[in-house]
Amino acid sequence: MIREQLKTTILIFIILTIITGIIYPLVITGIAELFFKSQANGSIIIRDGKVIGSSLIGQPFDDLGYFWGRPSATTPAAFNAASSSGSNLGPSNPALSDAVKTRVNNLHTADPDNKLPIPVDLVTSSASGLDPHISPAAAYYQIPRIARVRNIQQDVLLRIVQENTENRFLGIIGEPVVNVLRLNLAIDSVDKVRKGQK
């Protein structure tokens, strides 16, 4: 009796292991590769045969001629995809206040003539520390600085931001966002065309 139960238990264990550990992952991977190839492979962006990054993971941009993303609180370095995390600092923590003040000062130093209110996502990190998006307001705020540095008309940059703005999912979920990496690649492309480069 016990031997029969043990035999049945081991058989069920083997069958379920094959189904859930081999067949199911292979089927799901096959479907993903067939219908969602880019997403299944990390949404990698390639330009001129070189990997530039992923549209799903933020990157540090500090050049004045580029749009800057949200700050990152990952350790030991910013935008460390192997260590996704937020700062875990509460609103009453002086360290959070100091970090925000430093970021505000950096934005004012980079663009001293800009008197617009600074959008909150430019001075606070996301929960993951890897957010690749900013709000359209955060992109609009940076247009005067980039226009000045790159000598591009602001309305051209405004159009690029609008073209790269992703609307709410299904029209109701979330908020409109702009992917910073795609946005910076778009202004690089416009700049090359404007300068007559290939």
Secondary structure, 3 states (H helix, E strand, C coil): CHHHHHHHHHHHHHHHHHHHHHHHHHHHHHHHHHHCHHHHCCCEEEECCEEEEECCCCCCCCCCCCCCCCCCCCCCCCCCCCCCCCCCCCCCCHHHHHHHHHHHHHHHHHCCCCCCCCCHHHCCCCCCCCCCEECHHHHHHHHHHHHHHHCCCHHHHHHHHHHCEECCECCCECCCEEEHHHHHHHHHHHHHHHCCCC
